[in-house]
Amino acid sequence: MTSPQTWQFLLQQGLAAHRQGSVAEAVRLWQRVLTLQPGQPDALHLLGLCDFQEGRLEEAERKMRLSLKQRPREAPWLANLGEVLRRRGDFTGAGQAFEKALALQPALAAAWIGLGNLRRQEGHPAQAEQAYRQGLALSPASHAAACNLALVLLEQGYADEAETLLRDLLQRRPDMVEAWNNLGVLLIETARHPEAIAILRQAVALKSDHAEAWNNLGKACLDGGNPGQAEEAFRRALSLRPDWGEVEGNHGNALRQLGRLDESQEAYWRMLEHRPADPRLHSSLLLGLHYLPDMDRQRLLAAHREWDRRHGLPWREWSRTHPWRRGAGSRLRLGFLSPDLGQHPVGFFLLSLLQHLDVREVELFCYSDRQREDAISAALKSRCSHWKGVCGLNDEALAEGILADGLDVMFDLAGHTAHNRLPVFARRVAPLQISWLGYVGTTGLSAMDAVLADARHIPHGEEGDYVEEVLRLPGGYIAYTPPPDLPAPVWSPPGRERGPLFGCFANPAKINAEVLQCYGRILSALPRSSLLFKYGGCDDAWNRQRIVQGLQPFGIGAERVIFRGGGAQGDHLARVGSVDVVLDTFPYAGGVTTCEALWMGVPMVSLRGDRFAARHGAAHLEAAGCGQWVADSAEGFVDKAIERVLDEEGLRRAHATLREQVQASPLGDGGRLAREFLVVVRQALSRRVAIS
């Protein structure tokens, strides 16, 4: 019979080898223990830990469960099993393991920290925070837990506390890459992009193979208006983790910002190969389709239906009946969900509505999935009966919360744009669900009952291009509310001091080869003219190069092209007001940029396209009474731009009168929007309730 001392000695030798970094030797010794003492639980569990560290999660779980069969009250072992199950995606099993460990040993820091990791991954930041704090109280030196606590604080809007925690941690551990990385994430989320870039460069300098830090560096560069540098960082991250779907999506976003649309779509398709079950990554691909010049409505519809097949329809069983318990004419309970309830086109346009809705008729709920609030957020909040910050909540928790509010109508204001919550709408959270403001076509979601638009964006006869019922507001589906205290336009006409100055204030992703050809023809016809490009990323070196190269065949030198990046809104609008004529883009036309140009007294020339995104400029111009500036062909676009900039008296008149014209038009009439909105929504709700 084998002496217990023999296998116990081998077990201890294995532990000593492992402490010295000799993992292979430790494994050999523990396997020898099992030869001498089959099923010995300590050896089984230690070998399971080695499997876990090497990524063999299934085998790690098997060995740990075998060890726990013999010693089911080993709390640290249960905590280890919980971590394995969390990594395997078995959140229910992981939670049970952590909770059982804590029932046996309430002061087990590892179990509290593991539970914090689990709750954070599940989308319960408040519960995660509580667990991390318990773990850190028991084990203050758990620096990884402190790092993760900072992230859940950030998710709940406590950015200052999170930043203090991370900077204090870096004072003690300046070599801790995760702390540098998490601080970089915090700086991205608080829009301090130059600081974020510097911090994340420090992270990759400490650990050049840290794929997550490279990915975050790419995000900081992209959000900070440097898509060329972002593209390089994402490529570096992908060289370290080639199958990382999220980074492929980010890489696609950077390529799109650089106008490399075909490469962008290829990146999105690779992203879907690696992460086919991720609805938000799939949304990135759909948004990118709207920028493609050769896209048509039928292909857009098919692609969006595919999103619903993969990510929407599976939630049908979750849906439940929502009886409408109010009589006709009662106070409507309206909800609006968006990550853009702040200084963003969605925030501006929603404010126009909320400022004019009669609170005796509606009870307003805003669900803000936005970490940073600003002056527009405050203005929106002042108009709401209920303002709810929902950052960090997972889709199911958010859906349950909205259901509990008992809404009549729920509006999605994001569509397939970044940080959308379409999976919440797939679960159905209100009797009537409507897509409005945030997207440029069908969502494809069968649970989305309607899309709110107008006849200029969705002409009669095109209802078949939408999964949703098409609701149309007679005067236009938005109204523009300008920033407060904006000075009157100041403009000096072209003359001996300068030639005609055109402006393009579009996202560079919208500036494709066809757009540049039209711009080149316009500038070529007016030898003293120049063109200002202003938007985040327009002054990126790669974008400057490809735009200048696109204009060169028309004899346009670089000295006639001016580039400016993003900036404060006041500076941006001053730049808009300084040009003579704004040139729109196609097929993705300008929405809020059209409104801004008109408000600053500047004519804008637009090309009417064949789908929602391609009709923004034309629709807003016509709503403002400026339909004469809309072209129906590329040739007409070029001719109208030249004609408009040469009409000095017309330019002078526009700068003097356009603002008042917009105010008096449907485009500037928030009261009109509110009246039409309530009529159309009440009618749609009546039909929906009658059907159900």
N, C-alpha and C positions, 0 to 999 in steps of 0.2 A: 504493500500500500504506500502511496506517495505521502511523504511527510508534509504537513501543512507549512512547515517552515520553508520548505523548498520553493513552493509556488509563491508564498508571501515574499520571500527574498527576491524572486524574479520580478514580482510586481513592483517592489520598491526600486529595484535596479532600473526598471522601465521608467518610473517617475523621475529618477535622477537623470536618465538619458534625455528625457523630454525637456526637463528644465534647462539642460545644456544645449538644446536645439537639435539633438540627434533624434529626429522623429522616426526615421526608418528603424533605428536600433530599438527605440521604445516599442514600436509596433511588433518587431520580432520577438522581444521579450514577453510582451503581453499575449501574443499568439502562442508562445511556448507555455504560458500559464494555462491557457485553455486546453492545451494538449495534455497537461498534467492533471488539470482539474476542470473537466468539461463543464461549461455553463457558469464558470465562476463570475459573479455579477460585476465585481470591480473591474476586472479585465474587459468584460463585455462593454461596460459603459465607457471606459477609457478608449477602447478601440472605436466605439461609436463617435466619440468626440473627435478623434483623428479623421474619421470619414467625413464628419461635418466640416471640419476645417479644410478638407480637400474638395469639398463640394459634392460628395457622394451622399446626398440627403436621404435617399430611400434606404440605403444600407445603414446609415446612421440611425434612422428611426427604428429599423428592425432590431439592431443591437441594443438600443436604449430600452425599447419595450421589453425585450427579453430580460434585461437586468432588473427592470422595475417589477416584473412578475415575481421575482424573488424578494425584492426589497421595496415594496410599494410605498413606504413612508419616507423615502429618501427625498427630502424637499429639494436639495440642489439638483438631483437627477431629474426631477419633474420640471424644474426650471429649464434645464438643458433641452429636455424633450420639447418643451414649449417653443424654444427658439428654433429648433429644427422644423417643427410643424409650421411655425410662422413663415419661415423661408420657403417651405413647400406650398404655401398658399392655403393651408388648412387652418383658417382663422378660428373656427369654432373649437377644434381640438387644441389649438395653442392656448386659447383663453381658458379652457378647462384645466390644462396642465399648470398654467401659471397660478390660477386661483386655488387649485388643490395644494400646490407648493406653499402658498401663503397661508392657507388654513393650517398647515402643519408647522410652518415656521414664519410667523408674521414679520419677523425682522430680517428676512432674507432679501438683501438689496438687489441681487441679480434677478429675482423674480419680479420685483417692482419695476425694475428698469426694462426687463423683457416685456412686461405688460404695457409699459409706456410705449415701447416700439410698436407693439401690436395695435394699441388703440390709435396711435398716430397713423399707421398704415390703413386702418379701417376708416379713417376720416372722422375721428372723435377727438379733436384737439384738447378739449377741456379735460376729458378723462385721461388723456395722455399726460397732460401737464401735472395732474394730481399724482399719477403713478411715478413720474420722474422725480417730483419733489420728495415723495416718500423714499425713493431709492437713494437720492442724494443726501437726504438727512441721515440715512444709515451708512452711506459710503461716500463722503464728500470728495474723495479722490477719483470718483468715476467721471473722468473728463468727457468720455463719449456721451454719457447721459446728459451732461451739462450742455454739450453741443446740440443734442437733439431737443432738449428743453427749449433752447433758444429758438429753434425752428417752429415749435408748436406755439410759443409765445408770439412769434411773428405772424403765424397763421390766424391768430385770434386778434391781431391788431395792436399788440403790445410791442411795437418795434423798438422803442427806447429801452425798455427793460431787456429785451433780447440783445440789443447792441452792447449794453453795459456788461451783460453776462459774458458775451463772446470776447470783448476787449479785455476784461479782467482775466479770462481764461488764457488769452494769448500773452498776457504779462507773465503768467506762471509757466506757460508752455509755448514759447515762441516757435517751437519746431512742430507743432500739431497742425498738420495739413488740414484735417477736417474742420478745425476752428477757422482757419483762413478761408476755406471753401464756404462754410456756412455764413461767415461775415460777408463774403462776396454776394451770396444769395440775398441776404438782407438788404445790401446796398442796391442790388438790382430792383428789389421789390419797392424800395423807397425812392426809386428814380434818381439815384446818385451814381450815374453810370461811369464817369471818369474815376471816382473812388473805387467802384466795384472792379473796374479793369485793373487798376493798380494792385488791389488786394488779391485778385485771382491770378495775376501774373506772379505774385509772391508764392501762391500755393503751388503753381506748376514749376516754379524754380526749385521749391523744396522737394517736389516729387514729380518728375517729368512724365511718369506713366500713370498719373492720376486722371483717368478718363472723365470722371464727373467734374473735376475742376476745369478741364479743357472745355467741356460742354457748357458749363456756367460762364466761362470766359467768353465763349461764342455768343451766349445770350446777352451778356453785358455789352459786347461790341455791337450786336445787332440792334438792341434797344437804344444804344447810344448813338446810332447813326453811322456805324462803320461796318457795313455788310461785307466788305472785302476782307477785313480782319476777322470777322465772325466766320466767314466761310473757311478760312484757313484753320481756325480753332476747331470747328466742327470736324474738318477732315482729320485733324490730329486725334480727336476723340474717337473717331471711327477706325483709325488705324490701330487703336488700342482695344476697341470693342466693336468689331465689324458687324455684329448682329444686334446692335442697340437701336431698336426702332425709334425711340424718342429722338435720338441724335440725328437719325436719317430725316425725321420730320423737321427738326431745327435747321439742318443743312438745306433742306428744300426751301424753307422760308428765306434763308440767306440768299440762295441762288435766285429766288423770285425777286428779292429786293435789288438784285444786280441785273435784273432784266433777262436772266438766262432761264427762260420759262420752260423750255423742253427739258433741260437738265433738272430743273426743279421738280417737274412731274415724275421724272425717272427716280429721283430720290424719294418722293412720296410713295411710289409703288414698291420700292425696296423696303420702306418703312412698314407698309402693310404686310409684306411677306413675313417680317419678323414679329409684328404685333397685330395680327388680324383681328383680335378681339377688343382693341382699344378704340372706342368710338370717337374720342377727340383727335387722335392722330388721323383717323380716317377723314374727319372733318377738314383737316389741313389740305388734303388732296382735293376735296370738293371746292373749297374756297379758291384754290389755285386754278381750277378750271375756268373761272370767270375772266381770268386775265388773258386766256388764249385767243388769238385772233380768229382761229379756224373752228372755234367751238360753236355748236348750234343748240337750240332749245331742246330738241329731242334727246340728244346725248346727255345734256345736263339733267334732264328728267330721269333718264335711265340710271345715271350714276348716283343720283340722290335716292332713288328707290332702292338701290343696292345697299346704301347705308342703313335704310330702315329694315331691310331684310336681315342684315347682320346684327344690328344693335337696337332696333326699335321694337319689332314684332315680338321678340322673345319676352318682352315685359307685359304682353297683353293680359296674362293671368294675374299680374299684380294689380291691374286696373280694377276699379270698383265703381259702383253706381253713385252718382252725386245728385240726389233729388234737389230741385230748386224750390226752396221753402218760402219764397217771397212772392207776393202778388205783383201784377202788372203795375208799373209806375213806382215801385219801391226803390229804396236807395241801393244802388248797385255796389257790390264789393269787387273792386278791380285790383288785380295784382300785376306787378311788373318785375321781371327778373332779368338782371344783366350784370356783367362784370364792368360795365362802362358808364355807371351812374356818377359821372363826374365830368371833367373837362375832356370831352370826347363828342363827336357828332351825335351819338345817341343821347348823351346827356343834354346837349343843347336843344335837340328837337323834342325830347320828352318834356323839358321845362316849358316849352311853348304851349304844350297841352295842359300840363298841371296848373299853370298860372291862370288858366281860364276855365277850368272845370268848376262847376258849382258844388261845393262840399255838401249842400243839402240834397244833391242827387246821387253823389258817389262817396264811397268810403275807400280810400286809396291805401294800398299796401305796396311798399317798395322793398324788394329783396336784393340787397347790394352785395355782389360777390367781388368786392373791390377792397383791397387792403388800405389804400390811401384815399382819404376824403379831401376834397378841396372846396373852393367857393361854390362851384356848380353843385357839388354834392349837398352842401349846406342849403342852397336854394331849393333843391329838390326835396330835401328832408323837411323843410318848412312848409311844404305844400302837402305832405303826406299825413294821413291819420296814423300810419304805422310804418316805421322805418326799421328794417331788420338786416343787420350785418350777418352774412351767411358764409363768410370765408372759412375754409377749413372743413365745413360740413360735407360729408359724403352725399352722394345722390339720394340714397334711400332716406337718410336722416332729414335732408332738405325736403324731399317729397312728403314725408310724414308731417313735417312742420307746416308746410303750405296747406296740406289737407285739413289740418286742425283749424286753420283760419277760416274755412268754409267760404271760399271765394265763389263768385259767379263766373268771372272771366279771368283767365290767366294769360298774360302776354309774354312771349319770348322776344327779347330785344337783342339777340345775339346770332341766331341761326347757327351756321357752321364756322363762325369766326372764333378767334382764340378765347380759351377759357369758357366756352359755351357749356350750357347745362341741358342740352337736348335729351339726355337720358332721363332727366326728371320729368320732362313732358311725355316721354315714352310711357311712363307709368300712369299718366293722366292724373292731374292734380286739381282739375276744375271741370265743370260741365262743358265749358267752352274754352278752347285753347287757341290763341291767335298769334301768328308770327307778324311782327311789325318792326320797322325802323332799322334793325341790326343786320339784315341780310338782303341779298339782291336776287332773290328768286325763290323757288320752292325749297322747303327743307327736306322734302321727300318723306317726311314722317307721317305715317298713317294716323297717328294719334293727334296730329296738329289739325284742328278743324278748319282753320281759315288763315288766309294771308290778307293783311290790310294794305291796300295800295290805291291806285287811281287809274283812270283810263289812259293816261299818257304813258305810264310805266307798263301796264298790262292792258293793251287794247282789247276791246270786245272781240271774241272769236279765238282768243288764246288761252281760254280756261283749261283746255286739255293739256297744257304744258305744266300744270300745277296739280300736285296731289291734294292740296287744300282747296276749299271753296274760296273763290276770289271775291273779296269785299272791296268796293271802290268808294272813296271819298270824292265828292263832285269837284271840290276846289283844289285838290292836291293832297297827298297823303302825309305831308309835313307842313309845318309853318316854322319860319326861321326867327329865333330870338337872338339878337346880336349881344355881344358882351356889353356890360354897362359902362357908361362914361367914355364911350369911344368918340374921339374928336371927329369933326367933319373932314371929309377927304381934302387933301392938299395935293395939287397937281400942277405941273408946268408943262405946256405943250412942247412937242418936238420942234426944233428949230436949228439955228446955226450951232448951238451948244451941243446938241446931240441929235441923232436920228431917231426913228421910231423904236420904242422899246416894248417888246412882247414879254409876257410872263407865263411860265408854266409852274403851278404850285401843286403838282400831283406826286403821289407816291411813285418813286422811280420804277416800281414793278409795272406801272401802267404805260411807261414810255418804251414802246416796242419799235421795231424797224419801220412799220407802216406809219406810225406817228412821226418818227424822225424824218421820213421821206416828205411828208406834208410840211413839216416845219422847215426843212431844207429848201423846198420850193418857195415858201413864203419869204424867207430871208434872202434867197437868191434874187427875187424880184425887187427887193428894196435894199440896194447895196449899202446904205448907211444904217441899216437896222441892226438890232442886237436882241438877244433872248436871255432872260433870267430864269434859271431853274432854282426853285427853293422848296426844300422838303428835307426831312431827316434822311440822310444817306445820299442826297444829291451831290454833296461835295466829297463823297468817297472817291478815292483815286480811280478805282475800277470803273465806277459809274461815269466819272468825268471822261475817262478815256473812251468808253464805248459810245457815249453821246457825241463827243467831238468827232470820232471816226464816222458815226452815222451821218453827220452833217457835211463831212469833207467832200463827198462826191458832188455836192451842189456848190462848191467853191467857198464854203463858209469856214473861215479860219477860227482858231481857238480864241483869238482876241475879241470875237463877237459873241462869245458864249460866257455867261456869268453864272457861277455856282455859289449857292449858299445852303448851308445845312438847316436843321431845325432851330428853334429858338422860342422865346416867350411869345405868347399870343399877340401882345401889343406890337412887338417888333415885326411879327409875321404880317399882321394886317397893314402895318405901315408900308411894308414892301409891296403888298398887293396894290395898295393905293398909289404907288409910285410908277406903275407901268401904264402903258397906253391901252393895251388890249391883252386879255388873258386868253390863252389857247387851251382848249380842253384836250383830253386824251380819249382814245378809243381802242378796243371795244369797251373798256372799263372807264366810264366817264366820271366826272367830278360831281359829288353831291354837295357837301358843305362848302367845298371850294367855290362852287358856282354861286352859292348864297353870299359868301364873303366878298367875292369880286363885285357883285351887284351892290352890296351894302357900302363898299368903298368907292362906288361911282365909276367902276371900270367895266366897259363892255366885255363880254366873253363870247367867243365863237365856239360852237359845239357841233358835233356830227351825230345825228340821230341814228342809233343802231337798231338791231333786230331783237334785243332781249333786255331784261330789266336793267342790268348793270350798264348797258350801252345807252340807256335813255335818261339817266339822271340829269345830265346837263341840259338836254333839250326840254325835259319836263319842267325843271325849275325855271328856265328862261321863259317858257311859255306861260307858266303860272304868274310870272312877274310882268307879263305883257311885253316881253322881248323876243317873241318868236321869230322876228326877222333876222336874228343872229344865228338861227339854227340851219345847218346844211343837211342835205340828204345824200351827199356823195363826197368823196375825198376832194374832187375838183371844186365842188361848191364850197367846201371848208376853206381851201386855199384862197379862192376868189373873195369870200366874205371877209377873211382876215385882212387881206390887202386893202380891200375897199374900206373896211372899218377904220384902219389905222391912218389912212390917207384923208379921212373926213375930219379935219381938225375942228370944224364947228360942231360936228356931231359928238366928238370926244369931249369938247368943252361943255356941251349941253348935258351929256351923260354924267360927267363929274358933278355937275351942279344939281341934277334932278333925280338921279337914279335911286338914292336912298329914300326919298319921299315916295317915289313910284313903288318901290318894294313895300313900304309900310302900308300903302293904300291898296295893294294887290292881295290876292289869296295867299301868296307866298309869305307875306308878312303879317297875316291876320290870324293870330292865335285864337281869337274868339270864334272866327269862322271854323277853324279846325275843331274846337271843342264842341260846337253845336253839331257839326256833321258827324263827328266821332260818336257822340252819344246816340244819335239816331240810328246809325248803321250798326253799332254794337248791340243796342237793345233789340233791333230787328233780328240780328243773327242769333242772339241768345233765345229769343222767343221761338225761332225755328228749331234750334237745337233741343230745347226742352220739350217742344211738341213731338219731335221725332223720338226722343228717348222715353 
